[in-house]
Amino acid sequence: MIKLTNDYLTVLINPLGAELTSVKSSDTEYIWTADKQYWGRHAPILFPIVGRLKDDRYKYAGNTYQMTQHGFARDNEFEVESQTNSDVTLSLTASANTLINYPFSFKLTVKYELQDHELNVSMTVTNLDNQEMIFQLGAHPGFNVPFNPYEGGFEDYHIQLLRKRITLRYL
C-alpha cells in the first residue's frame, strides 16, 4: 500500500489497479470501505473501456477479443515511477497479457498529488504504437456517505465539481 500524507490528509493507494483506497481527514474517511456485501471496490480506474461489452467481446481489424466490464487496468499491478510524501506517479504499460485482450501498445500513467486540503488526480494515456488506438478512460470512485451517520442520510449529499479540466492531445 502506498501512503501519502500532508498536514490535512492521509491517502492510501493500492498499486493493484492504482486504486485509491482511503482519503482521511482527522477521523473522517471519505472513500467507500469496499464492503463486499454491497460493492467490493473503492475507486477503480476504468481502462481501456468504460462499461460492459455485449458478451464481453469486441471485434477489431477482423479479430475478436475478450474484455470484461470496465477493462483490465483495475486488475493489473501498476509500477511506481516516482514517489514523495505527498505525491506518487504510477504506470501500467502494455504487456504480453494485455495484448491478448487489447491489441494496442500503451502506457497509462496515474498521478495522485496532495495540495493542502485537496487530492488532485491526473491520468494520461500514451499511444506507443504507430497506429490509431481506441480506448475509453474513466474513474469510478465510491464515497463513504454519510460521513457522520448522525448528520443526515445518503440523500442529503451531492457532488459539486468546482473545476473542469480535460486535456486531449494527439501525439
Order of alpha helices (4+ residues) and beta strands (2+ residues): beta-beta-beta-beta-beta-beta-beta-beta-beta-alpha-beta-beta-beta
